[in-house]
Amino acid sequence: MLQRERSELADLSERLTDTSDLDESQDESTGELNSLDQHLADRASDTFEREKDRSIGEGLAEKLGEIDAALARMEEGEYGICQVCGREIADERLEAVPATRFCREHAGSPAPESDATVSDLEITQELDA
């Protein structure tokens, strides 16, 4: 499932890269010799579309990174283990969110790479309650 999702996301990312002009300046991508010649509304539409494409690309890259990390955990024999509590992640959760690092109880917890410890997380969760 992870490999299939990775392949689909990589294809989407490649198509976005092929069809977008994010590697060019906005003036180059519009073909205008001077941005002053372009109507303000047209310029705003172009800016919006470029930012939308950039945002989609960043989201795809982040998701691909999550999938790659899940595949690495699979190779290390750590896939399906919550990175906060160390318990097995339910099959239903893995089916719904295959790249997840957390059990349902710890979904939304800060990544273990942060400076927070499990006891700090528990205190923070109690204070938020």
N, C-alpha and C positions, 0 to 999 in steps of 0.2 A: 504494500500500500504506500509506504514512504517513497519507494523508488518511482512508482507511477506518479505520485503527486510531485516529486522533484522534477521528473521529466516534463510534466505539464507546465509547471511554473517556469522552468528553464526555457521552454518553447515560447511562453508568453513574454518573458523578459527579452528574448531574442527578437521577437516580432516588434515589441515596443521600441527597442533600440534601432531596428531597421526602419521603422516608420516615423520615428520622431527625429527632430533636429536639435536635440539638446546639446550636441557637441559644437554647434555653431552659435554665434551671437544672435540675439533676436533680430537685429537688423539684417544679418546675412540670411537668416531663415525665411524672412518675409520677401526678400528680393528687392526691398526698397533701397534706393540709393541714399536716402536721407530720412530719418525717422520723423522729421518735421512734416514731410509730405503725407504721412499716413494719418488718417483721422483718429482722434483720441479713442473713440469707441472700438475701432478696429485694433488699435494697439493694445487696449485693455483686454480684448477677446484673445489676442495672440498670447499675451502674458498669462492669462488664466489657463489656456490650453497647455502652455509649456509647464506651468507649475503643477497642473493636474498630472501630466505625463511624468514629471519628476517625482511627484509623490507616489504614484503607482509604481514606478521603478524602484523607489526606496522600499516600499512595502514588499515587493516581490523579492528584493535582495535580502530583506530581513527574514522573510519566510523561508527562503532557500537556506539561509544560515541556520535557522532552527532545525530544518530537516537534516542538513549535513551534521549538525551536532547530535541529533537523534540517531543517525546512522553510525556515527562514531561510538555513541553509547552502546549501540547494538553490538558492534565489533568487540567492545570491551566487556560485554556481558552485564552492562549496567542499565540497559534499556528496560523501561517499565518499573523502575525503582524511583520513588519520590526523593528528590534531592534535598528536601528539608527533613523529613522524618525517617527516611530509609525503608519505608514499607512499600509493598507492591502496589502499583497503580492498577485500579480495576480495569478489566478488559473493556468494559463499556466506555470508559473514559478514553482509553487508548484508541478505540474504534472511532470515537467522535473527534478526538484531537490527537492524532498519531504522534506528533512531535513533542507532546507535552513532557515537562520535566517534573511536574507536581501532581500529587494525588488531588482529589476533589477538595479535601479539607484545606490544603495549602495552595490552591489555585490563587494566583494574584499575589503570592508572597514574593518578597524581593529575592533576587537570584542569590545563591549561596556565595558567589564571588564577591558580594558586597561585604562591608565590614560588620554587618549585623550578624549576630549568632542566633541560634534557635531560641535561646532564652530571651534575647532581645526582641525577637519576633513575637514571642508569646506575650511579653509585657506590652508591646505596642498594640497587639490585637486586643488585649484586655482593656487598655486605655481607650481604644476606639469604640469599644462596645458600650 
